[in-house]
């Protein structure tokens, strides 16, 4: 009888070890149960991730604010034989394309340019769809969330590239690479979007459908 | 009959029979419910021991050397973090340290701490807590991304100077498929049952 709002359901699942337990006399009307721990692994059990939508929205807004300086400011400066050149995320990708390394250029383009934007847009869409209690294609929205979780980490490529270049190239006037503060903003975008994805609870996508089914069941 | 829940949509269903090596997916949302590997403890323990050795090699030796007009520099992972801190980018340095050094180390170490006792049949305190944290570290462990980072950095430096791959690069190349295989073969439900029944 999985009908009605989530608080009425007889079972709850531990989000860490995934044990399904019968709910011991929960107080009605509380989604978050303090002091309710998993019988097997001891983790705190929540019906839904606490304040999921608010936290996701907050992390997304922060990521959007960091996104502009991350792309407008250079992330590093390379000096070679007295000639200094500043690189942003985009010029770094262009350089890879120009040197003919198409597969790597494509990976970096997707990881650094496409993925952050795609993550922010799709998570914002998911949050809005849940807020509006949308029942539109829940399976596809669930798949979207799964993909967002999977690809987010690949944006770290550029942060690692800067780290390696800075560590390797320090030969004074001959050749030198320095970090610029765009890198910190870019790293912040990556971390904030990962945190946003982690705070979003995909189970919320399905709650709108459960509520409708519950209403129809009661009407019959 | 046991019931299982989908961790992505909260659907509750009877545990389906899954043959060894197979996987079960949620009937409602299509998420992976679990993979069944009856020899998960043996296989994963072996893989994690190999990963621990390779991780050590990957961190001790330099992964790239850079030669330019008779000068040579080389770098290890930790020296990379150090270089960022020298330039005042402490936050970025901390992030690289967390994702490329600390999280993989915690993941490997905690898995050893849990799978070793389960494999040999004895108990250590806090195994449940340790296994809980394995899951928490996984999203922050990004070694495979770091390997691509090495390749990109190598390409960028290639026309400036000579790039020599180091011992650690080969260790990384082996470590990443082994870690991926370990997480693929890990049937967490079996490990949780073994931890719980011996408690």
Interface residues (C-beta under 8 A of the other chain):
Chain A: X2 X6 X11 X13 X15 X16 X17 X18 X19 X20 X40 X41 X42 X43 X80 X92 X95 X96 X99 X101 X104 X107 X108 X111 X138 X139 X142 X143 X145 X146 X149 X153 X154 X156 X157 X158 X159 X160 X161 X162 X163 X164 X165 X166 X167 X168 X169 X170 X171 X174 X175 X178 X179 X181 X183 X184 X187 X188 X191 X194 X198 X202 X203 X205 X206
Chain B: X3 X4 X5 X7 X8 X9 X10 X11 X12 X28 X29 X30 X31 X34 X64 X66 X68 X69 X71 X73 X74 X75 X79 X80 X81 X82 X83 X84 X87 X89 X91 X92 X95 X96 X99 X100 X128 X129 X131 X132 X135 X139 X140 X142 X145 X146 X148 X149 X150 X151 X152 X153 X155 X156 X157 X159 X160 X161 X188 X189 X192 X196
